[in-house]
């Protein structure tokens, strides 16, 4: 489990660095197109750069929340098998005593997929 958290932390750090890069792009665009900081509109080129940064900033908290929840509560091996082969192994649908196969999120995912539902 600790190595999974290290990977989640690395992806989080990369996301933060990407957000910083986008902010620097907006700063450079403000200088290039002479748009002072309180203003959020200007030439169409500036508007595109600014909106791209704002859109990414709006969805970043949701991305981080889903990343960490999925990384902590869902078993990666099961998710890969489900994605590439379709379906769940029968051992997940019965209680095998192995906690990694009987955790509630995996069972919910398995049962909803067998019924044709998506989360």
N, CA, C and O atoms as CSV, one atom per row, in Angstrom:
chain,resi,resn,atom,element,x,y,z
A,1,UNK,N,N,0.808,-1.210,0.000
A,1,UNK,CA,C,0.000,0.000,0.000
A,1,UNK,C,C,0.846,1.267,0.000
A,1,UNK,O,O,0.490,2.215,-0.700
A,2,UNK,N,N,1.962,1.339,0.756
A,2,UNK,CA,C,2.740,2.589,0.747
A,2,UNK,C,C,3.250,2.980,-0.638
A,2,UNK,O,O,3.311,4.167,-0.956
A,3,UNK,N,N,3.621,1.993,-1.473
A,3,UNK,CA,C,4.113,2.371,-2.797
A,3,UNK,C,C,2.998,2.950,-3.669
A,3,UNK,O,O,3.269,3.747,-4.567
A,4,UNK,N,N,1.743,2.556,-3.411
A,4,UNK,CA,C,0.629,3.155,-4.151
A,4,UNK,C,C,0.462,4.623,-3.767
A,4,UNK,O,O,0.168,5.465,-4.615
A,5,UNK,N,N,0.652,4.921,-2.490
A,5,UNK,CA,C,0.511,6.304,-2.035
A,5,UNK,C,C,1.631,7.166,-2.606
A,5,UNK,O,O,1.417,8.339,-2.911
A,6,UNK,N,N,2.820,6.593,-2.753
A,6,UNK,CA,C,3.919,7.344,-3.367
A,6,UNK,C,C,3.565,7.698,-4.812
A,6,UNK,O,O,3.824,8.813,-5.263
A,7,UNK,N,N,2.976,6.753,-5.527
A,7,UNK,CA,C,2.572,7.032,-6.910
A,7,UNK,C,C,1.464,8.086,-6.962
A,7,UNK,O,O,1.477,8.962,-7.827
A,8,UNK,N,N,0.511,8.002,-6.039
A,8,UNK,CA,C,-0.543,9.016,-5.992
A,8,UNK,C,C,0.042,10.392,-5.692
A,8,UNK,O,O,-0.373,11.394,-6.273
A,9,UNK,N,N,1.001,10.430,-4.786
A,9,UNK,CA,C,1.663,11.692,-4.471
A,9,UNK,C,C,2.419,12.249,-5.666
A,9,UNK,O,O,2.428,13.458,-5.896
A,10,UNK,N,N,3.054,11.360,-6.429
A,10,UNK,CA,C,3.797,11.806,-7.613
A,10,UNK,C,C,2.852,12.399,-8.660
A,10,UNK,O,O,3.153,13.432,-9.258
A,11,UNK,N,N,1.719,11.747,-8.878
A,11,UNK,CA,C,0.750,12.270,-9.843
A,11,UNK,C,C,0.169,13.596,-9.351
A,11,UNK,O,O,-0.054,14.512,-10.143
A,12,UNK,N,N,-0.074,13.698,-8.044
A,12,UNK,CA,C,-0.565,14.957,-7.478
A,12,UNK,C,C,0.450,16.072,-7.685
A,12,UNK,O,O,0.091,17.183,-8.077
A,13,UNK,N,N,1.722,15.770,-7.421
A,13,UNK,CA,C,2.772,16.770,-7.605
A,13,UNK,C,C,2.872,17.204,-9.069
A,13,UNK,O,O,3.034,18.391,-9.352
A,14,UNK,N,N,2.777,16.257,-9.993
A,14,UNK,CA,C,2.799,16.610,-11.416
A,14,UNK,C,C,1.610,17.496,-11.786
A,14,UNK,O,O,1.745,18.422,-12.587
A,15,UNK,N,N,0.449,17.212,-11.204
A,15,UNK,CA,C,-0.720,18.051,-11.457
A,15,UNK,C,C,-0.535,19.470,-10.940
A,15,UNK,O,O,-0.937,20.431,-11.596
A,16,UNK,N,N,0.075,19.601,-9.759
A,16,UNK,CA,C,0.339,20.933,-9.203
A,16,UNK,C,C,1.340,21.681,-10.079
A,16,UNK,O,O,1.181,22.877,-10.322
A,17,UNK,N,N,2.367,20.983,-10.553
A,17,UNK,CA,C,3.342,21.624,-11.442
A,17,UNK,C,C,2.694,22.067,-12.753
A,17,UNK,O,O,3.038,23.116,-13.296
A,18,UNK,N,N,1.765,21.272,-13.252
A,18,UNK,CA,C,1.050,21.658,-14.468
A,18,UNK,C,C,0.206,22.912,-14.223
A,18,UNK,O,O,0.150,23.799,-15.076
A,19,UNK,N,N,-0.442,22.987,-13.073
A,19,UNK,CA,C,-1.213,24.186,-12.729
A,19,UNK,C,C,-0.308,25.415,-12.653
A,19,UNK,O,O,-0.684,26.495,-13.110
A,20,UNK,N,N,0.882,25.251,-12.077
A,20,UNK,CA,C,1.832,26.367,-12.000
A,20,UNK,C,C,2.276,26.794,-13.397
A,20,UNK,O,O,2.418,27.987,-13.666
A,21,UNK,N,N,2.496,25.829,-14.284
A,21,UNK,CA,C,2.875,26.140,-15.665
A,21,UNK,C,C,1.780,26.949,-16.358
A,21,UNK,O,O,2.067,27.927,-17.048
A,22,UNK,N,N,0.525,26.536,-16.172
A,22,UNK,CA,C,-0.580,27.275,-16.783
A,22,UNK,C,C,-0.662,28.698,-16.232
A,22,UNK,O,O,-0.933,29.638,-16.979
A,23,UNK,N,N,-0.428,28.858,-14.931
A,23,UNK,CA,C,-0.451,30.202,-14.338
A,23,UNK,C,C,0.655,31.069,-14.938
A,23,UNK,O,O,0.441,32.251,-15.205
A,24,UNK,N,N,1.829,30.487,-15.148
A,24,UNK,CA,C,2.923,31.239,-15.775
A,24,UNK,C,C,2.587,31.621,-17.213
A,24,UNK,O,O,2.983,32.687,-17.684
A,25,UNK,N,N,1.861,30.757,-17.904
A,25,UNK,CA,C,1.434,31.077,-19.268
A,25,UNK,C,C,0.476,32.269,-19.278
A,25,UNK,O,O,0.534,33.108,-20.177
A,26,UNK,N,N,-0.398,32.340,-18.285
A,26,UNK,CA,C,-1.320,33.481,-18.199
A,26,UNK,C,C,-0.550,34.758,-17.888
A,26,UNK,O,O,-0.846,35.812,-18.450
A,27,UNK,N,N,0.437,34.674,-16.997
A,27,UNK,CA,C,1.255,35.852,-16.682
A,27,UNK,C,C,1.965,36.355,-17.940
A,27,UNK,O,O,1.986,37.555,-18.214
A,28,UNK,N,N,2.540,35.429,-18.697
A,28,UNK,CA,C,3.227,35.820,-19.935
A,28,UNK,C,C,2.244,36.417,-20.946
A,28,UNK,O,O,2.576,37.381,-21.637
A,29,UNK,N,N,1.043,35.852,-21.033
A,29,UNK,CA,C,0.043,36.378,-21.969
A,29,UNK,C,C,-0.434,37.764,-21.537
A,29,UNK,O,O,-0.694,38.622,-22.380
A,30,UNK,N,N,-0.550,37.981,-20.231
A,30,UNK,CA,C,-0.940,39.319,-19.750
A,30,UNK,C,C,0.094,40.358,-20.176
A,30,UNK,O,O,-0.258,41.459,-20.598
A,31,UNK,N,N,1.362,40.001,-20.061
A,31,UNK,CA,C,2.424,40.933,-20.466
A,31,UNK,C,C,2.424,41.144,-21.980
A,31,UNK,O,O,2.569,42.269,-22.457
A,32,UNK,N,N,2.260,40.056,-22.726
A,32,UNK,CA,C,2.322,40.136,-24.188
A,32,UNK,C,C,1.177,40.973,-24.758
A,32,UNK,O,O,1.384,41.773,-25.670
A,33,UNK,N,N,-0.038,40.786,-24.216
A,33,UNK,CA,C,-1.212,41.472,-24.757
A,33,UNK,C,C,-1.615,42.696,-23.934
A,33,UNK,O,O,-2.667,43.284,-24.182
A,34,UNK,N,N,-0.794,43.085,-22.963
A,34,UNK,CA,C,-1.016,44.282,-22.127
A,34,UNK,C,C,-2.386,44.276,-21.443
A,34,UNK,O,O,-3.146,45.241,-21.532
A,35,UNK,N,N,-2.680,43.176,-20.765
A,35,UNK,CA,C,-3.927,43.055,-20.008
A,35,UNK,C,C,-3.568,43.129,-18.532
A,35,UNK,O,O,-2.863,42.258,-18.022
A,36,UNK,N,N,-4.048,44.163,-17.838
A,36,UNK,CA,C,-3.706,44.324,-16.421
A,36,UNK,C,C,-4.441,43.276,-15.578
A,36,UNK,O,O,-5.533,42.855,-15.961
A,37,UNK,N,N,-3.876,42.837,-14.436
A,37,UNK,CA,C,-4.408,41.724,-13.652
A,37,UNK,C,C,-5.875,41.769,-13.232
A,37,UNK,O,O,-6.499,40.708,-13.245
A,38,UNK,N,N,-6.480,42.885,-12.863
A,38,UNK,CA,C,-7.904,42.744,-12.505
A,38,UNK,C,C,-8.784,42.356,-13.690
A,38,UNK,O,O,-9.827,41.728,-13.508
A,39,UNK,N,N,-8.377,42.718,-14.878
A,39,UNK,CA,C,-9.180,42.438,-16.065
A,39,UNK,C,C,-9.028,40.975,-16.471
A,39,UNK,O,O,-7.945,40.397,-16.386
A,40,UNK,N,N,-10.140,40.391,-16.915
A,40,UNK,CA,C,-10.102,38.995,-17.361
A,40,UNK,C,C,-10.443,38.851,-18.835
A,40,UNK,O,O,-10.628,37.737,-19.324
A,41,UNK,N,N,-10.525,39.954,-19.538
A,41,UNK,CA,C,-10.799,39.876,-20.975
A,41,UNK,C,C,-9.832,40.778,-21.725
A,41,UNK,O,O,-9.306,41.756,-21.195
A,42,UNK,N,N,-9.627,40.415,-22.954
A,42,UNK,CA,C,-8.699,41.153,-23.800
A,42,UNK,C,C,-8.803,40.634,-25.212
A,42,UNK,O,O,-9.891,40.272,-25.660
A,43,UNK,N,N,-7.688,40.590,-25.926
A,43,UNK,CA,C,-7.701,40.022,-27.278
A,43,UNK,C,C,-8.112,38.542,-27.241
A,43,UNK,O,O,-7.934,37.882,-26.217
A,44,UNK,N,N,-8.653,38.021,-28.330
A,44,UNK,CA,C,-9.089,36.618,-28.352
A,44,UNK,C,C,-7.983,35.628,-27.981
A,44,UNK,O,O,-8.257,34.603,-27.357
A,45,UNK,N,N,-6.747,35.923,-28.355
A,45,UNK,CA,C,-5.642,35.020,-28.016
A,45,UNK,C,C,-5.457,34.947,-26.500
A,45,UNK,O,O,-5.253,33.867,-25.945
A,46,UNK,N,N,-5.530,36.105,-25.837
A,46,UNK,CA,C,-5.417,36.116,-24.377
A,46,UNK,C,C,-6.597,35.398,-23.735
A,46,UNK,O,O,-6.428,34.634,-22.785
A,47,UNK,N,N,-7.791,35.649,-24.258
A,47,UNK,CA,C,-8.982,35.009,-23.691
A,47,UNK,C,C,-8.872,33.489,-23.732
A,47,UNK,O,O,-9.268,32.818,-22.779
A,48,UNK,N,N,-8.340,32.941,-24.817
A,48,UNK,CA,C,-8.188,31.487,-24.926
A,48,UNK,C,C,-7.212,30.957,-23.886
A,48,UNK,O,O,-7.484,29.947,-23.238
A,49,UNK,N,N,-6.084,31.628,-23.724
A,49,UNK,CA,C,-5.084,31.193,-22.744
A,49,UNK,C,C,-5.656,31.300,-21.336
A,49,UNK,O,O,-5.491,30.387,-20.526
A,50,UNK,N,N,-6.323,32.405,-21.044
A,50,UNK,CA,C,-6.887,32.615,-19.712
A,50,UNK,C,C,-7.972,31.592,-19.401
A,50,UNK,O,O,-7.995,31.030,-18.306
A,51,UNK,N,N,-8.872,31.342,-20.353
A,51,UNK,CA,C,-9.957,30.378,-20.113
A,51,UNK,C,C,-9.420,28.964,-19.950
A,51,UNK,O,O,-9.951,28.194,-19.149
A,52,UNK,N,N,-8.386,28.612,-20.687
A,52,UNK,CA,C,-7.797,27.278,-20.528
A,52,UNK,C,C,-7.269,27.097,-19.109
A,52,UNK,O,O,-7.466,26.046,-18.499
A,53,UNK,N,N,-6.600,28.118,-18.586
A,53,UNK,CA,C,-6.069,28.041,-17.224
A,53,UNK,C,C,-7.199,27.994,-16.201
A,53,UNK,O,O,-7.134,27.221,-15.245
A,54,UNK,N,N,-8.224,28.804,-16.390
A,54,UNK,CA,C,-9.336,28.829,-15.436
A,54,UNK,C,C,-10.108,27.512,-15.467
A,54,UNK,O,O,-10.497,27.005,-14.415
A,55,UNK,N,N,-10.334,26.955,-16.647
A,55,UNK,CA,C,-11.034,25.672,-16.738
A,55,UNK,C,C,-10.266,24.575,-16.015
A,55,UNK,O,O,-10.859,23.777,-15.290
A,56,UNK,N,N,-8.957,24.532,-16.207
A,56,UNK,CA,C,-8.149,23.519,-15.520
A,56,UNK,C,C,-8.172,23.725,-14.010
A,56,UNK,O,O,-8.223,22.758,-13.250
A,57,UNK,N,N,-8.136,24.975,-13.576
A,57,UNK,CA,C,-8.165,25.269,-12.145
A,57,UNK,C,C,-9.509,24.884,-11.533
A,57,UNK,O,O,-9.552,24.417,-10.395
A,58,UNK,N,N,-10.596,25.072,-12.259
A,58,UNK,CA,C,-11.924,24.717,-11.743
A,58,UNK,C,C,-12.065,23.219,-11.515
A,58,UNK,O,O,-12.695,22.803,-10.543
A,59,UNK,N,N,-11.495,22.407,-12.386
A,59,UNK,CA,C,-11.669,20.964,-12.290
A,59,UNK,C,C,-10.548,20.253,-11.535
A,59,UNK,O,O,-10.636,19.048,-11.300
A,60,UNK,N,N,-9.508,20.969,-11.155
A,60,UNK,CA,C,-8.381,20.333,-10.472
A,60,UNK,C,C,-8.770,19.717,-9.126
A,60,UNK,O,O,-8.341,18.596,-8.853
A,61,UNK,N,N,-9.556,20.378,-8.267
A,61,UNK,CA,C,-9.932,19.730,-7.001
A,61,UNK,C,C,-10.721,18.437,-7.199
A,61,UNK,O,O,-10.531,17.477,-6.451
A,62,UNK,N,N,-11.603,18.404,-8.197
A,62,UNK,CA,C,-12.351,17.184,-8.468
A,62,UNK,C,C,-11.416,16.074,-8.948
A,62,UNK,O,O,-11.569,14.919,-8.552
A,63,UNK,N,N,-10.456,16.419,-9.795
A,63,UNK,CA,C,-9.479,15.445,-10.273
A,63,UNK,C,C,-8.688,14.853,-9.113
A,63,UNK,O,O,-8.508,13.637,-9.042
A,64,UNK,N,N,-8.212,15.707,-8.201
A,64,UNK,CA,C,-7.412,15.230,-7.071
A,64,UNK,C,C,-8.247,14.334,-6.161
A,64,UNK,O,O,-7.769,13.295,-5.707
A,65,UNK,N,N,-9.493,14.730,-5.891
A,65,UNK,CA,C,-10.351,13.919,-5.024
A,65,UNK,C,C,-10.604,12.541,-5.625
A,65,UNK,O,O,-10.488,11.531,-4.931
A,66,UNK,N,N,-10.945,12.492,-6.896
A,66,UNK,CA,C,-11.210,11.205,-7.553
A,66,UNK,C,C,-9.932,10.377,-7.648
A,66,UNK,O,O,-9.971,9.162,-7.453
A,67,UNK,N,N,-8.808,11.012,-7.941
A,67,UNK,CA,C,-7.531,10.306,-8.014
A,67,UNK,C,C,-7.223,9.606,-6.700
A,67,UNK,O,O,-6.905,8.417,-6.694
A,68,UNK,N,N,-7.313,10.327,-5.585
A,68,UNK,CA,C,-6.969,9.747,-4.287
A,68,UNK,C,C,-7.990,8.714,-3.837
A,68,UNK,O,O,-7.609,7.673,-3.301
A,69,UNK,N,N,-9.275,8.973,-4.040
A,69,UNK,CA,C,-10.283,7.988,-3.637
A,69,UNK,C,C,-10.139,6.695,-4.429
A,69,UNK,O,O,-10.183,5.605,-3.858
A,70,UNK,N,N,-9.970,6.812,-5.729
A,70,UNK,CA,C,-9.803,5.611,-6.550
A,70,UNK,C,C,-8.501,4.902,-6.224
A,70,UNK,O,O,-8.462,3.672,-6.187
A,71,UNK,N,N,-7.438,5.653,-5.989
A,71,UNK,CA,C,-6.148,5.046,-5.684
A,71,UNK,C,C,-6.120,4.325,-4.357
A,71,UNK,O,O,-5.409,3.331,-4.211
A,72,UNK,N,N,-6.876,4.804,-3.387
A,72,UNK,CA,C,-6.864,4.182,-2.062
A,72,UNK,C,C,-7.869,3.045,-1.955
A,72,UNK,O,O,-7.556,2.009,-1.368
A,73,UNK,N,N,-9.070,3.211,-2.507
A,73,UNK,CA,C,-10.139,2.256,-2.252
A,73,UNK,C,C,-10.344,1.191,-3.322
A,73,UNK,O,O,-11.045,0.211,-3.068
A,74,UNK,N,N,-9.768,1.343,-4.493
A,74,UNK,CA,C,-9.978,0.349,-5.536
A,74,UNK,C,C,-8.688,-0.393,-5.832
A,74,UNK,O,O,-7.622,0.214,-5.938
A,75,UNK,N,N,-8.789,-1.703,-5.963
A,75,UNK,CA,C,-7.639,-2.554,-6.232
A,75,UNK,C,C,-7.232,-2.398,-7.694
A,75,UNK,O,O,-8.042,-2.625,-8.593
A,76,UNK,N,N,-5.978,-2.010,-7.933
A,76,UNK,CA,C,-5.544,-1.705,-9.290
A,76,UNK,C,C,-5.553,-2.941,-10.192
A,76,UNK,O,O,-5.920,-2.839,-11.362
A,77,UNK,N,N,-5.163,-4.090,-9.679
A,77,UNK,CA,C,-5.146,-5.304,-10.487
A,77,UNK,C,C,-6.533,-5.675,-10.976
A,77,UNK,O,O,-6.711,-6.028,-12.141
A,78,UNK,N,N,-7.502,-5.597,-10.100
A,78,UNK,CA,C,-8.877,-5.900,-10.474
A,78,UNK,C,C,-9.394,-4.898,-11.498
A,78,UNK,O,O,-10.086,-5.273,-12.444
A,79,UNK,N,N,-9.064,-3.647,-11.313
A,79,UNK,CA,C,-9.516,-2.622,-12.253
A,79,UNK,C,C,-8.933,-2.854,-13.639
A,79,UNK,O,O,-9.638,-2.711,-14.639
A,80,UNK,N,N,-7.645,-3.212,-13.712
A,80,UNK,CA,C,-7.031,-3.473,-15.014
A,80,UNK,C,C,-7.656,-4.682,-15.689
A,80,UNK,O,O,-7.925,-4.659,-16.890
A,81,UNK,N,N,-7.887,-5.744,-14.912
A,81,UNK,CA,C,-8.490,-6.938,-15.490
A,81,UNK,C,C,-9.880,-6.613,-16.016
A,81,UNK,O,O,-10.252,-7.033,-17.112
A,82,UNK,N,N,-10.644,-5.866,-15.233
A,82,UNK,CA,C,-11.990,-5.501,-15.643
A,82,UNK,C,C,-11.954,-4.643,-16.906
A,82,UNK,O,O,-12.808,-4.787,-17.781
A,83,UNK,N,N,-10.983,-3.765,-17.001
A,83,UNK,CA,C,-10.905,-2.868,-18.156
A,83,UNK,C,C,-10.520,-3.621,-19.423
A,83,UNK,O,O,-11.147,-3.434,-20.466
A,84,UNK,N,N,-9.496,-4.470,-19.350
A,84,UNK,CA,C,-8.972,-5.102,-20.556
A,84,UNK,C,C,-9.708,-6.369,-20.963
A,84,UNK,O,O,-9.794,-6.661,-22.156
A,85,UNK,N,N,-10.236,-7.122,-20.027
A,85,UNK,CA,C,-10.876,-8.381,-20.372
A,85,UNK,C,C,-12.384,-8.326,-20.258
A,85,UNK,O,O,-13.082,-9.149,-20.849
A,86,UNK,N,N,-12.885,-7.383,-19.519
A,86,UNK,CA,C,-14.332,-7.311,-19.318
A,86,UNK,C,C,-14.786,-8.351,-18.317
A,86,UNK,O,O,-14.358,-9.503,-18.385
A,87,UNK,N,N,-15.623,-7.974,-17.416
A,87,UNK,CA,C,-16.128,-8.907,-16.426
A,87,UNK,C,C,-15.228,-9.018,-15.214
A,87,UNK,O,O,-14.111,-8.500,-15.198
A,88,UNK,N,N,-15.723,-9.695,-14.214
A,88,UNK,CA,C,-14.996,-9.870,-12.959
A,88,UNK,C,C,-14.750,-11.357,-12.736
A,88,UNK,O,O,-15.569,-12.186,-13.132
A,89,UNK,N,N,-13.627,-11.702,-12.104
A,89,UNK,CA,C,-13.392,-13.113,-11.807
A,89,UNK,C,C,-14.406,-13.608,-10.781
A,89,UNK,O,O,-14.835,-12.837,-9.922
A,90,UNK,N,N,-14.798,-14.884,-10.854
A,90,UNK,CA,C,-15.792,-15.403,-9.913
A,90,UNK,C,C,-15.352,-15.297,-8.457
A,90,UNK,O,O,-16.201,-15.193,-7.572
A,91,UNK,N,N,-14.052,-15.320,-8.184
A,91,UNK,CA,C,-13.590,-15.263,-6.797
A,91,UNK,C,C,-13.983,-13.961,-6.117
A,91,UNK,O,O,-14.083,-13.919,-4.891
A,92,UNK,N,N,-14.205,-12.905,-6.875
A,92,UNK,CA,C,-14.589,-11.627,-6.270
A,92,UNK,C,C,-16.040,-11.660,-5.820
A,92,UNK,O,O,-16.410,-10.978,-4.864
A,93,UNK,N,N,-16.856,-12.439,-6.494
A,93,UNK,CA,C,-18.276,-12.453,-6.178
A,93,UNK,C,C,-18.610,-13.365,-5.006
A,93,UNK,O,O,-19.742,-13.335,-4.523
A,94,UNK,N,N,-17.687,-14.157,-4.541
A,94,UNK,CA,C,-17.928,-14.965,-3.344
A,94,UNK,C,C,-16.910,-14.574,-2.290
A,94,UNK,O,O,-15.848,-14.047,-2.619
A,95,UNK,N,N,-17.215,-14.818,-1.063
A,95,UNK,CA,C,-16.336,-14.445,0.037
A,95,UNK,C,C,-15.194,-15.448,0.125
A,95,UNK,O,O,-15.396,-16.586,0.546
A,96,UNK,N,N,-13.995,-15.029,-0.272
A,96,UNK,CA,C,-12.840,-15.921,-0.253
A,96,UNK,C,C,-12.025,-15.769,1.016
A,96,UNK,O,O,-11.086,-16.533,1.244
A,97,UNK,N,N,-12.371,-14.791,1.850
A,97,UNK,CA,C,-11.604,-14.558,3.061
A,97,UNK,C,C,-10.413,-13.645,2.835
A,97,UNK,O,O,-9.776,-13.208,3.793
A,98,UNK,N,N,-10.109,-13.354,1.594
A,98,UNK,CA,C,-9.000,-12.461,1.280
A,98,UNK,C,C,-9.550,-11.043,1.226
A,98,UNK,O,O,-10.396,-10.731,0.388
A,99,UNK,N,N,-9.066,-10.179,2.127
A,99,UNK,CA,C,-9.656,-8.850,2.268
A,99,UNK,C,C,-9.512,-7.999,1.014
A,99,UNK,O,O,-10.348,-7.129,0.771
A,100,UNK,N,N,-8.469,-8.228,0.208
A,100,UNK,CA,C,-8.318,-7.375,-0.966
A,100,UNK,C,C,-9.374,-7.672,-2.029
A,100,UNK,O,O,-9.646,-6.827,-2.882
A,101,UNK,N,N,-9.979,-8.882,-1.984
A,101,UNK,CA,C,-11.008,-9.213,-2.960
A,101,UNK,C,C,-12.421,-8.993,-2.429
A,101,UNK,O,O,-13.377,-9.032,-3.204
A,102,UNK,N,N,-12.572,-8.767,-1.144
A,102,UNK,CA,C,-13.914,-8.628,-0.599
A,102,UNK,C,C,-14.164,-7.239,-0.034
A,102,UNK,O,O,-15.106,-7.052,0.736
A,103,UNK,N,N,-13.344,-6.264,-0.397
A,103,UNK,CA,C,-13.578,-4.914,0.102
A,103,UNK,C,C,-14.855,-4.364,-0.532
A,103,UNK,O,O,-15.147,-4.672,-1.687
A,104,UNK,N,N,-15.614,-3.564,0.199
A,104,UNK,CA,C,-16.895,-3.062,-0.321
A,104,UNK,C,C,-16.816,-2.356,-1.669
A,104,UNK,O,O,-17.681,-2.609,-2.507
A,105,UNK,N,N,-15.826,-1.475,-1.943
A,105,UNK,CA,C,-15.828,-0.827,-3.263
A,105,UNK,C,C,-15.681,-1.808,-4.420
A,105,UNK,O,O,-16.302,-1.630,-5.468
A,106,UNK,N,N,-14.857,-2.847,-4.234
A,106,UNK,CA,C,-14.676,-3.832,-5.302
A,106,UNK,C,C,-15.955,-4.623,-5.493
A,106,UNK,O,O,-16.348,-4.897,-6.627
A,107,UNK,N,N,-16.620,-4.998,-4.391
A,107,UNK,CA,C,-17.871,-5.738,-4.512
A,107,UNK,C,C,-18.952,-4.886,-5.173
A,107,UNK,O,O,-19.707,-5.384,-6.009
A,108,UNK,N,N,-19.030,-3.623,-4.811
A,108,UNK,CA,C,-20.019,-2.744,-5.434
A,108,UNK,C,C,-19.743,-2.628,-6.924
A,108,UNK,O,O,-20.666,-2.690,-7.736
A,109,UNK,N,N,-18.476,-2.462,-7.289
A,109,UNK,CA,C,-18.116,-2.373,-8.697
A,109,UNK,C,C,-18.463,-3.664,-9.431
A,109,UNK,O,O,-18.991,-3.629,-10.542
A,110,UNK,N,N,-18.164,-4.802,-8.807
A,110,UNK,CA,C,-18.439,-6.093,-9.440
A,110,UNK,C,C,-19.935,-6.303,-9.625
A,110,UNK,O,O,-20.378,-6.731,-10.692
A,111,UNK,N,N,-20.710,-6.006,-8.598
A,111,UNK,CA,C,-22.148,-6.237,-8.680
A,111,UNK,C,C,-22.820,-5.295,-9.670
A,111,UNK,O,O,-23.727,-5.708,-10.393
A,112,UNK,N,N,-22.394,-4.047,-9.717
A,112,UNK,CA,C,-23.018,-3.121,-10.659
A,112,UNK,C,C,-22.665,-3.472,-12.093
A,112,UNK,O,O,-23.482,-3.293,-12.997
A,113,UNK,N,N,-21.449,-3.975,-12.309
A,113,UNK,CA,C,-21.093,-4.339,-13.674
A,113,UNK,C,C,-21.872,-5.572,-14.115
A,113,UNK,O,O,-22.293,-5.654,-15.269
A,114,UNK,N,N,-22.068,-6.527,-13.218
A,114,UNK,CA,C,-22.804,-7.734,-13.587
A,114,UNK,C,C,-24.256,-7.411,-13.921
A,114,UNK,O,O,-24.888,-8.127,-14.697
A,115,UNK,N,N,-24.779,-6.351,-13.349
A,115,UNK,CA,C,-26.157,-5.958,-13.633
A,115,UNK,C,C,-26.239,-4.969,-14.798
A,115,UNK,O,O,-27.334,-4.544,-15.169
A,116,UNK,N,N,-25.097,-4.599,-15.376
A,116,UNK,CA,C,-25.089,-3.687,-16.506
A,116,UNK,C,C,-25.102,-2.220,-16.121
A,116,UNK,O,O,-25.293,-1.357,-16.977
A,117,UNK,N,N,-24.901,-1.928,-14.846
A,117,UNK,CA,C,-24.883,-0.536,-14.390
A,117,UNK,C,C,-23.467,0.005,-14.473
A,117,UNK,O,O,-22.500,-0.756,-14.482
A,118,UNK,N,N,-23.353,1.308,-14.532
A,118,UNK,CA,C,-22.046,1.951,-14.459
A,118,UNK,C,C,-22.081,2.980,-13.354
A,118,UNK,O,O,-23.111,3.600,-13.089
A,119,UNK,N,N,-20.947,3.151,-12.719
A,119,UNK,CA,C,-20.858,4.149,-11.649
A,119,UNK,C,C,-20.347,5.447,-12.189
A,119,UNK,O,O,-20.202,6.413,-11.441
